Structure formats: structure tokens, C-alpha cells
Amino acid sequence: MLNIDVKSEIGHLEGVILHTPGAEIEQMAPDTIKEALYSDLLNLNIAQKEYKSFEGVLSKWTKTYQVSFLLSEILQNEGNKIELLNQILKAENKTFLFTELMSYPKDILAKFLIEGYLFDKGSHPREYEGKRYILAPLYNFYFTRDASSTMYNQVLINAMQYEVRSRESIIMEAIFKNYFNTETINPRILSQSANTEGGDILIAREDTLFIGQGSRTNKDGIDFLVNYFAARKPKQNILVQMLPDFPESFIHLDMVFTMLDKDKCMVYEPLITKQNSFGSYLIQIDNGKITYKAEDTFMHGLKDLGFDLKPIKCGGDDKMYQQREQWHSGANFFALGEGKIIGYSRNTNTIDSLNNNGFDVIRAEDITEGKIDMNQHNKFVVTLDAAELPRGGGGARCMTMPIRRSEVEW
């Protein structure tokens, strides 16, 4: 069991929570894609093969936990089972399912809570007859980043924007409380209007967060975090980047900015390094006093906070390729350690930019087959061959929820 502790985006990864995409991602049709928050249908067999390579790389580097295993483990306890089911069914107005679901063993129940529970014409209320599932599948759960965020030695249970994802947060809160015995922070306890999602929250340093404000994380969610830290920490910085609502590839900050090393970051240039109509602002907390400052660009805000980062451009210098590669998570890298990252191979111009900036390019397949040892490389980018996973709308950072990293000496 690991103690929860994440003070940066780039410290050596010591533990991460994953969820291999399962049957839930095939339980949508063209008329339910938007409801599921997708823009296309995925092929499960191919997605799982791609994910196996991704998980294989991570398992050679760090300790990995699967959501389905963690959920089954906590459901062994009758009290946990009762409490979690009550929370889920009350939130989804399906309390009539309580006795029925309680009768299932832990592994089967965990499967139903993730993959969905089919409507039964003979036993369920007729008002639900038009739906295939009486409990909807969690289509987006392989993006484990969003439902919860490790902030230092606590876990923020994110208040998701869309109801279709709310059960993910309930499950993750139960896992952190009952498996990891960790203190959780839940915005919804104090504010029903606060929305936060993990893709928008970057733990930059022990005293600094980077946050995206847009379609998934709103001002009320940011205000909740400001007030939370103002009451508990003498000093805290929050650098905010406003995000466009369209296109959908801009849903989170980590789709336009990720940390790569102490001195390098990946950026979508038009939004992060150039002045634009969306804007950036810095919130500083100093012994309860809160100040706000507009920044010319997000990069200017970084410099004000003492981060001397060289921006590497998603898509390279060509504007069209910047757009194309950002669309398929070209800025969404996940750090295994300082200067040790993983992302999609399909974003070739982005990978070339990394290589030109000193990152060795290593194929994920060569790592999983034992041909290459990551530890023999000082700085590297692991390239994951994937076509189906990117179509889900997220990259390597989206698919990982780190729970422990080593300290970074700034």
C-alpha cells in the first residue's frame, strides 16, 4: 500500500491508477454518442490491444492499480458495499435497485457498476423500458485522470460537469477512503455549482497549481479551491488558463499544456505562448489574502512564478499540423519522471520536436518486449502506437491517475 503524495507533474512515478477499457466503451450507438461524450465509436478489441502496450510500459516503471480490482476489494466489506450502493443509487434516482444489486458477489457487482446494468422488462419499472441500460455504462472511465486528483497528500474528488460521469467520482472517493485510507476533498459538499475535472488540474509544485477554466472546470470550482487553500495553507499560487468551448479537443488544460521536465513543457502554441482572446490570470494566496493578476499569456504567468520553461510546440511550426496533432492529444504527455514521458506516436511532428530537443524516441513495443530498458536513457519519449484510444478524446495523461511521485529538487 502506497501513501498518497503528489507534489509535481514530473517527479519519479511510484504509483498510478489505471482502467483498461472494457465492454462499456462498446455500449453506445450513433444516437447515443453525444450523451456518452464521444465523437466516434471505438473498436474494443483494438483499443484493448493498444492499452495493453500502454499498461505494459507503465508496469515496467512503477506500481499500477486497476480500478476494477480496487473496486472489488472494497466491495468485500459489507458496510462499504451498502454505503457505495446507497450513494450511487440515490445520486441516480434508482434506489429500487438496492436489494437486487446487493445480492451480487463483489466481482460481478463491480463489473455492473462500470460496464452498466441491463434493463429487465420483467422486474424493472416500465418507465425505463426505452433504455437498454437501467444503470448506464461508464464510457469514459479509462480516462482515470478526471474523476479524482491527487493534490499533495490528499485527493480532490472532482465534481464532474456531466451527469454521465458522476458515478466515476463516487467510485473513486470510495476507493480512496476505503482502500488507501486517504483524506478526500469534495467540492459538492459545499457547492452544488462547483465543477472540477482532473484534466484541468496540474500539480506544478508544492505551492502551485495550474488550472484550466472552460467547459469542464468552471469559476465556482476554481473559487472552491482558492477558498480551500486560503483556509489551510499560508501560501499557494494558482495560474489559470481560460479555454475555448469549441472544438471539443480543448476540454481540459492538459490538452494544450503538459509538463515534460523542470525546464521544458509541451504547448499548443496559439493558446499558451501567444496573446489571445481567452486570457490567463494568476491567483496568489498569502496568509489568507487573495490577489488576482491578469497575465499577457500563460507563459508569462509561468515566468512570474519562477518557472523557466522552454515551450516545445505540439505539431511543430506548421499551423495546420499544430491543429491536427492537438486534436489527437498531441500536447497530452504523461511524465514517468523528469524528462521521461509517454505519448502517442501518431503525432509525428510533435515527436520530431521532442527528439530535436534532446528526447530519445523509444517505441512502447520495444519496452514491453524487453528490447529496451528505459533506465538506460536520460531523457526519452515513449511512443505508443494507437488509433482507437485517441479517438476517445484523450492521451497518456488523461489515462493515468498518479497517486505517488518522488520529490523534485527545484
N, C-alpha and C positions, 0 to 999 in steps of 0.2 A: 504494500500500500504506500502510495506517494503522498507527501504533504503538498497541498496546493500552494504554488508560489510562481507567479509570472510577473517579472518587473521590466520586461522588454519584449520587443518583437524578434530579437536576434540572438538572445542567449542560447547556449547549447541546449537542445531539446532533450528533456529527460522523461517526458510522458505526454501522451496525446490520445484523445478520444476520437474514434472513427465510427462510421456506419457504412458498411458495404451496401450499396443499393440492392434492394430486393424486389419482390413481386409488386410492391407499392408503386414503383415507377412505371409499370405497365398497366395500371388500373385507371387509365384515362383515355378518352377518345377525343376526336377533334372538337366536339361540342363542349367538352369539359376542360380543355387545355388552359383557358384563361382562368378558370376557377382554381386550377391547380398551380397557377403562377408560372406556367411554362409557355414557350413559344413554338414548341415542336414535340413530337412523340419520340421517345427513346426506345432503342432495342436493348432489352435487358441482358441478353447473352453477351453482346459485345461490350456493353457498359461494365459488366462484372469482370470480364477479361481485362479490360483497361484498369479497373480499380484494383484487381489482384496485383498488377505490376506496381501501382502506386503504393499500396499497403506493403508490398514486399520490400520496397526501398525503405519505408519508414521503420519496418520491423527490424531491419539490419542496423538501424541507427539508434533506436530508442524503444521504450516500453510502449506498447499500443494496447488500447482497450476498445472493445466493440460495444456499442450502445445496447445491442440485443442481449449480450452476456451480462452487462451491468444491470439491465432492467430485470432479467430473470433472477439474478442474485438477490436483489432487494425484494422481489415478489415472493421469495421463500418465506419471508416473515409475514404472518397473518395480519399483524397490525399495519405493516407497510402496504399490504395488498388492499386492505379495507380503505385506508386513507387515500391512496393514489386513485383507486377506482371512484371513490366519492368525489374527489377533486375533478377528475376528468368528466364524469357523467353530469355533475352539477354545472360545470362550465359549458357543456354541450347540450344541456336540457334533455338528457337521456337516462334519468335515474331509474327508469323502469327496467333497465338492463342489468342493474346491480347484481341481483341474485343469480341471474343467468351467467354472467361473466365470472362471478366468484367461484362457480363450480369447476372452472377450468384449471388444470395444473399450470405452474408458473411459466414454463416454456411456451405453451400454447397461448396463454393469455398475453405474454409479451409479444408474440407473433401477431395476434389480433390487434393489439394496441398500436402497432407500427404499420402492418400491412392492410389493416381495415377489417371490419366485421360485417359480413354479408347480411342483407335484409332477408328475413324468413317470413314468408307470407302467412304461414300458419301460426306464428307466435308473436309477431311484432305488430304494432299499431298500423292500421290501414293508411294513415296519413303519410307514412313513409314509403308507400308501395311504389312510387315512381322512381325511387332511388335504388341503385344497385347495392350500395353500402349503407347500413344504418349508422356505422361509425366509419368515417371517411379514412382512406389510407393517408399516411404521412408522406406525400410525394416528394417532399423537399428535404427529408431528414438526412440524406447523405451529405448535405451541407451542414455539418455539425457546428460550424462556426457561429451560426446565427442565434440559436436558442439560448445560449449562455456565454458569458465572457469571464474568463479568469482575470480578475483585477487584483494584482498583488497576492495577498493570501486569502482573498475572498472570491466569491463567484457572483457576478451580476446575472440574475435570471431575466433575460430580456423580454420586454413587453412587446410582442410582435405586432406588426401593423395589420396583418391579415389573419382572420379567424382560422383559416385552413391550416395555419402553422402553430396555433396556440397550444395544442397538446404537446408539441415538442418541448416547449418551455416547462410545462408541468412535469413531464417525464424527467427532464434534466435536473430540475430542482429536487425531485425525489431521489435521484441518483446521487447528487452531491451531498444531500443531507444524510442519507441512509447508508451509502457505500463509502464515501470519502470522509464522512463526518465533518463537513465543511460549512462554515457560516455563509449564508446566501443573502443577497440583497435583491429585493423585488420591488420595482417601481410601482407596480399596480396596487400594492398595499396602501400607498399614499396618494396616488394619482391615476385615475382611470384614463386620463387623456395623454399620459406619457407613453411614447413609443421609442424603443431602442432595439437595434439588432447588431449582432456581433460583427458583421462585415463592415460596420461603420465605426467600430471602436478599436483603435490601435493603442496598445500599451507601449508608449515610446520610451519611457524612462520612469524611474521610481516617483518622480514628481510631475510627470507629464503624460497626458493623453492626447491623441489625435482623433478627432471625431468628424464624421460626415453628417451633414444635415440635409435631408432630402425626402424622398418618397417613403423611406422605411424608418428613419430616425428623425423625430420632429423636435421643435424647440422645447416643448414641455419635457421631453425625455432628457435633453441636454440640461435644462434647468434643474431637473431632479438630481442629476449627477453633480452639478455645481453646488447645490444646497447640501447634498450628502457629504461632499468633501469639505465644504466650508465649516461644517459642524464637527469634523473629525480629524482634519489634517491642518497643520499650520500653514503649509504652502502646497499649492497644486496649480498646474497650468493645464489649460485645455485649448488646443488650437483647432478651430472649426473650419471646415471647407464646405461651402454650400454646393449642392449637387443638382443638376437638372433632373426633371421628372421623366424626360424622354431623351434618347431611347432607353429601353429597359436595361441595357448593359451598364448604365450609370447608377444602378440601385444602391450601391454601397461605396464608401471611400476606398476600400481595398480593390475596387475595380479600376481605380485611376491612380492609386499610390500605394506602394508597399516598401517596407524597409528591407534592404539587402545586406547591409553591413554598417559599421559605425560611421562610415564616410560615404556610403552610396545608397541611393534609393531608385526605385523604378517609378516612372511617372508617365501619365498621359499628358503630354506637353501642353496642349491647348488649355487645359483646365488648371494645371498645377503650377506651371512656370510662367505663364503669360497672364496679363491682366484680362479679365473677362467680366461679364455681367453678373456672375454668380457670387463672387467675392469670398473673402476669408476674414475671420476675426479671432482675436486672442482673448481668452478669459483667464485672468490671474487671481488666485485666492491667496491672500496674505493675512494670516491670523484673523480670519473672519471677514476681512474687507475684500469685496469683489469688484474688479475693474474690467472694462471691456475696451478693446482697441481694434479698430479696423486695420487690416493688413493689405498691402498692394497685391500680393499674391501669397499662396500657401508657402512657397519657397522663402519669401521674405519673413514670414512668421517663424519658419524653422530657424532662420539665422538669428532672429530676435531671442530665441530660446537657447541659442548656443549650439545648435546642430549645424555642423559644416558638412553638408551632404552634396555629393556630386550627383545630379539627376541623370539617369540613363533612360533614354526615350523608348517607350513602348512603340514598336513599329518602325523604329529608326527615324530618319529625317523626312521621309516621304509622307505627306499628309494623308493620302489615301490609305497607305499601309498602316499608319497610326490608327485610323478609324477601323480598318478591317481587323487588326490584331487586338485592339481594345475590345471589340465586340466579342471575341472568343477568349476573354480573360488574359490578354497579353500582358497586363500590368499586375496580375494577381499571382504573385510568387509567395511561397512559404519558406521561411528560413529554418533550416535544421540547426544552424549555428551562425556565427559571424562570417559572412561571405560564403555561406554554404546553403544553396537554395534549390528549390524544385519548382518546375512549371511545365507547361505544355510545349511539346516540340513543334507543333503546327505553326507557332508564331515565329517564323524563321528569321525575320528581320530583327525582332526583339532578341532572339538568341544570339544572332550575329553581334548586336550591340553589346551584349554581355561579354561575349568572347573577346571583343575588341577592348574591353575594359578589364581584362585580366582574369575572367572566369573560365576555367576549363569546362568544356562541354562533355558531359557523361550521359550515355543512354541508360535509362532505367533498366532496360532488359539486361545490359551488361552487368549491372549491380546485382539484380536478382539471380542471375545465373552464375554469380561468383567470379566473373571475369575481371572485375574492377573492384578495388577497395576504396571507398570514399575517403577513408582516413589518410590515404597516401596523397591527397590533394589539398592544397592550402585554401584555394578559393575555387568553387565549382558551381555549375548549374546542372542539375539532373533534369534531363528532358524526357517527359512522359509522352509516348505516342498515344494519342486519344482523339477520337472523332465523336463518339457518343457522349462522353462525360461533359465536354464543353457545351454541347447543345442543351444541357440542363441549365446553363446560365451562370456557371461559376468555375473557379480554378482551384489550384492547390491550397491556397489559404482558406477558401470557402469550405473545403472538405476536411478541415482539421480543427480540432478544439484543443489547443495545448493546455496542460494542467501544471506543468513544472518546467522551468528553464533555469539554467545556471546564471549566476550574476555576471553582468557585463561591466568591465572597468572602463568607464568613460574618461 
